[in-house]
């Protein structure tokens, strides 16, 4: 099912949470919504689910406006950040609960639970309580409970935030594969931009209740429309500096007085090449690459070093900036020169 969000506005008292949000999500798409805390991501998801009511604007599912349709009739499945499992019910009872509430016979409901549990790899824990299984298993139980009623739209609110780093890495692969297998339209909320980049068909980047840009992971990274998107998307983060007084090193692009800030991707800074020089102030080693901090003319920049290159704190190193990762922004933070 497709989902259309049109002109959505929402306030809690004097606090404006959503401002003129417009998003179209295609049938079968895994669409992520990312942004820092307080950007309105979860509120937007809850409005789509029918758990919150917007002040104005509309939500449509498969072309039908559902503003007045209660949550239990929208046929959406939602996984909450804390999973919200019943602690005194077994895993099987947790998964079966949406079917039992709808009046499905117990025998049929638990037959469907067993089938879905096998697909999600949790068939061996069906008789246990949530407190007796791992965090990764709890996450799959929450997914199963949302999927058991065969929803038209699948809503995930920070579903991996309670998992450790290794489990999170494995779980996001599992979620993406499950979504592809089911072909279900999915809206995925997360503050982790690297998580969104790795699993999404398209992403909406939000800030202070507004949609800053919508695009594919590659589009957002390579062609950000503004300073916020450029800074939020990418790891290590963008080097962002004031350009009004000039820069103490050469750039491969020129800019005029309308340029307020310059952003440089760390991988666009080539170490050991060029005519400019800088001092190495910190090296963060992470295996196949290292983040190297260099200081030049009072500015500290992040650069990426790949392979077997070795750098020492305190050494002086040559560097140059490549054109592909340079962005120019005006005083309002809008992009002046798109990436070529």
C-alpha positions, 0 to 999 in steps of 0.5 A: 500500500502507498502512503501519502502525508500531505500538509501535516501540522502538529503542536503540543501546546505552544510547541510546534512539532510538525510543520507542513510535512509532505511525504509520498511513500511508494507501495513496497518501499522501505522508507526511513525518517531520520533526524535528531531527537525532537525533530518530530519523527516519532510523532509523525509515525504515531499520526500515521498509525492513528495514535495521535491526531494532527492539527491539520493536513491529511494521511492517506493509505492506498489513496484513501484518507484515513484521518478519521479511521481509528488505529485498529481499522487502519491495518497498520503494524507498529513496533515500538522502541521499547517493544511493549511486550506483555511480561506475564505472557509467553512469547507465543501469547504475545505474538498471538494477541492481535489475532485473539483480540480480533476474535480469531480462534485460538487454535488457528491463531497459534498455528499462524504463530508457529509458522511466523516464528519459524520464519523469524527464527524464534520457534524455540522460545515460544513457551518462554516469557519475554524476560527469559529471552535475549534482546535480539529475540525480544526484537523479533517477537515484537516484529512477529506480533506486528506482522501476525495480522498481515498489515498493509503498512509496517511502522518501526519506531527505533526498533534496534536502539535497545540492541548492542552494536553487533546485534544491531548490525545483524538485526538491520540486515534481518529487517531489510531482508524480511521487508523485501521478502514480504514486500510490505510498505515500511516506514522506519524511524531512526536517529542513526543515519548510518542505519538508515543509509544501509537499509532504505530505498529512500529517506526523509531527513527531518529537523525541528518538525520540517522535512529538509530533503527526501531522496535515496541514500546516495542522493542525500550523501552526494547531493545534499540540498542544504547545510543540515542534510550535508552535516547530518548524513555521513560518517565521519561527519562533514567538515564545516567551516566559516568561509567569510574570512577565507580559508588557510588552504587551497580549494579546488573550487572558487566561491564569491561573497555569497558563500558563508560556509564551506563543507568538505567530506573527510574522504575528499581530503587526500593525505600525503598529496598536494602543496598544503601542510598540516599537523596531525593532532589525533588518529582514530584507528578502526581497522581498514581505515583511520580518521586522522585529525589535522590542524591548519591555520587554526582549523581542525579537519577530519580526513580518512586514511585507508589501507596501511598508511600510518600517521603519528600525532605531531607529524607534519603532513601534506594534503589536498582537497578534491573537488567531489566532496566540497559543498558551498552554502549561503547564509541561510544554509542552502547549497550554492554549488551542487556536487558535480 
